[in-house]
């Protein structure tokens, strides 16, 4: 019986000592690593600051949810608007750093799917967005500013499939109430002059 107790106590002592020994071994390894230079520490601090979500990202997170869309598009200035319906879902990704938007609708009577991302770059102090959809294989990249109410003005470029040149568009978003956002896109028309070619009204579902 006494032998059994001694064996149990010895086993317990070994079990308790194992993590302590492992921690001590790791501490020795850490101590053997060279200390960071001031330049390395500055770089590490800068990267940490650049990668930490802030108020602008929290503002984007408020837009998460499901939406019903009314989409108006124009082929030329003064023309009649084509009106179509759609849906959108918005959610935060990458640990609250980027808002991802998925759109399902019709465009010129055809099924349409779109994918967008919207973020804020701590380094440049600018908002950015990307847009891909089922009517192209390219991407539109935009950059601009948003206010503390979530209203934004961005400028974007994409490769025009007809001219094979970069085309520039100006986009604005504004919140008319807590659950309604209006998106406007102005781009060059057939005569090369910029006009409002699209307006999308987002209605957030309860």
C-alpha positions in Angstrom: 0.0 0.0 0.0 2.8 2.4 0.9 4.6 1.5 -2.2 1.5 2.3 -4.2 1.2 5.7 -2.6 4.8 6.5 -3.2 4.4 5.5 -6.9 1.4 7.7 -7.2 3.1 10.7 -5.6 6.2 10.2 -7.8 4.0 10.1 -11.0 2.2 13.2 -9.9 5.5 15.0 -9.3 6.7 14.1 -12.8 3.5 15.2 -14.4 3.7 18.6 -12.6 7.3 19.0 -13.4 6.9 18.3 -17.2 5.1 21.6 -18.1 7.4 23.6 -15.8 10.4 22.1 -17.6 8.9 22.8 -21.0 8.3 26.4 -20.1 11.8 26.8 -18.7 13.2 25.3 -22.0 11.1 27.7 -24.1 12.3 30.6 -21.9 15.9 29.6 -22.6 15.2 29.5 -26.3 13.5 32.9 -26.2 16.4 34.3 -24.3 18.8 33.0 -26.9 17.0 35.0 -29.7 18.6 38.3 -30.6 16.8 41.4 -29.4 15.0 43.4 -32.0 16.8 46.5 -33.3 15.0 49.8 -33.0 14.2 49.7 -36.7 12.7 46.2 -36.4 10.6 47.3 -33.5 9.4 50.3 -35.4 8.4 48.2 -38.3 6.6 45.7 -36.1 4.7 48.6 -34.4 3.8 50.1 -37.8 2.5 46.8 -39.1 0.4 46.3 -36.0 -1.1 49.7 -36.3 -1.8 49.3 -40.0 -3.6 46.0 -39.4 -5.8 47.0 -36.4 -9.5 47.7 -37.3 -10.7 51.1 -36.1 -13.6 53.5 -36.2 -13.9 53.4 -40.0 -14.2 49.6 -39.9 -16.8 49.8 -37.2 -18.8 52.2 -39.4 -18.6 49.7 -42.2 -19.8 46.9 -39.9 -23.0 48.8 -39.3 -24.0 48.2 -42.9 -24.1 44.4 -42.4 -27.4 42.8 -43.3 -29.7 42.0 -46.2 -31.1 44.5 -48.6 -33.8 44.8 -51.3 -32.6 46.8 -54.3 -34.2 49.1 -56.9 -31.7 49.5 -59.8 -32.1 52.3 -62.3 -29.7 52.4 -65.3 -29.4 54.7 -68.3 -27.7 54.1 -71.6 -27.4 57.8 -72.5 -28.1 61.2 -71.0 -31.8 62.1 -71.1 -32.8 58.5 -71.9 -35.5 56.5 -70.2 -34.3 54.6 -67.1 -34.4 50.8 -67.1 -35.7 49.7 -63.7 -34.9 46.3 -62.2 -35.0 44.7 -58.8 -32.3 42.8 -56.8 -31.0 41.7 -53.4 -27.8 42.3 -51.6 -26.1 40.8 -48.5 -23.3 42.6 -46.7 -21.1 41.1 -44.0 -17.7 41.7 -42.4 -14.7 39.5 -43.2 -11.0 39.2 -42.2 -11.7 39.9 -38.6 -13.8 43.0 -39.2 -11.4 44.6 -41.6 -13.4 44.3 -44.9 -17.1 44.5 -45.8 -18.1 42.0 -48.5 -21.2 42.5 -50.6 -23.0 39.9 -52.8 -25.6 41.1 -55.2 -28.2 39.1 -57.1 -30.4 40.9 -59.7 -31.0 41.3 -63.4 -29.1 43.6 -65.8 -30.8 44.4 -69.1 -33.1 41.5 -68.5 -30.3 39.0 -67.9 -29.4 37.3 -64.6 -26.7 39.3 -62.9 -24.4 38.5 -60.0 -22.0 41.0 -58.4 -19.3 40.8 -55.7 -17.8 43.9 -54.0 -15.4 44.6 -51.2 -15.1 47.8 -49.2 -12.4 48.6 -46.7 -10.4 51.4 -45.1 -6.7 51.6 -45.4 -5.1 52.7 -42.1 -1.9 53.5 -44.0 -3.3 55.9 -46.7 -6.3 57.1 -44.6 -8.5 56.3 -47.6 -11.5 54.1 -48.2 -11.2 51.6 -51.1 -13.5 49.3 -52.9 -13.4 46.6 -55.6 -16.2 45.3 -57.8 -16.5 42.2 -60.0 -19.6 40.9 -61.7 -20.9 38.3 -64.1 -20.8 40.7 -67.0 -17.0 40.9 -67.1 -13.8 39.2 -66.1 -12.1 42.4 -64.9 -12.2 44.4 -61.7 -13.0 48.0 -60.9 -10.8 49.5 -58.2 -11.9 52.6 -56.4 -10.6 55.0 -53.7 -12.0 57.9 -51.9 -13.4 59.3 -48.6 -16.4 58.6 -46.4 -17.8 60.8 -43.6 -18.8 59.7 -40.1 -22.3 59.1 -41.3 -21.2 56.6 -43.9 -21.7 58.8 -47.0 -18.9 58.2 -49.5 -17.4 59.7 -52.6 -15.0 57.4 -54.6 -13.3 57.4 -58.0 -12.9 54.1 -59.8 -11.3 52.8 -62.9 -11.8 49.7 -65.1 -10.8 48.4 -68.5 -13.5 49.2 -71.1 -14.2 46.1 -73.2 -14.9 48.2 -76.3 -12.1 50.8 -76.3 -9.6 48.5 -74.4 -8.7 51.6 -72.4 -9.2 52.5 -68.7 -12.5 54.2 -68.0 -13.0 56.4 -64.9 -16.2 56.7 -63.0 -17.3 58.7 -59.9 -19.5 57.1 -57.3 -21.4 58.6 -54.4 -23.4 56.9 -51.6 -25.6 58.6 -49.1 -27.9 57.5 -46.4 -31.4 59.1 -46.6 -32.4 57.4 -43.3 -31.1 54.7 -41.0 -32.2 51.8 -43.4 -32.0 53.4 -46.9 -28.8 54.0 -48.9 -28.6 55.5 -52.4 -25.7 54.7 -54.7 -25.0 56.9 -57.8 -22.5 56.2 -60.5 -21.4 58.8 -63.1 -19.4 57.7 -66.1 -18.6 58.8 -69.7 -21.5 58.4 -72.1 -21.4 57.8 -75.9 -20.2 61.4 -76.4 -17.5 61.1 -73.9 -19.2 63.4 -71.4 -19.9 62.1 -67.9 -23.5 61.5 -66.9 -25.5 59.5 -64.3 -25.6 56.0 -65.7 -26.8 54.1 -62.6 -28.7 54.7 -59.3 -29.3 51.9 -56.8 -31.5 52.3 -53.7 -30.7 49.9 -50.9 -33.5 49.1 -48.5 -32.3 47.2 -45.4 -34.5 44.4 -44.2 -35.6 44.3 -40.6 
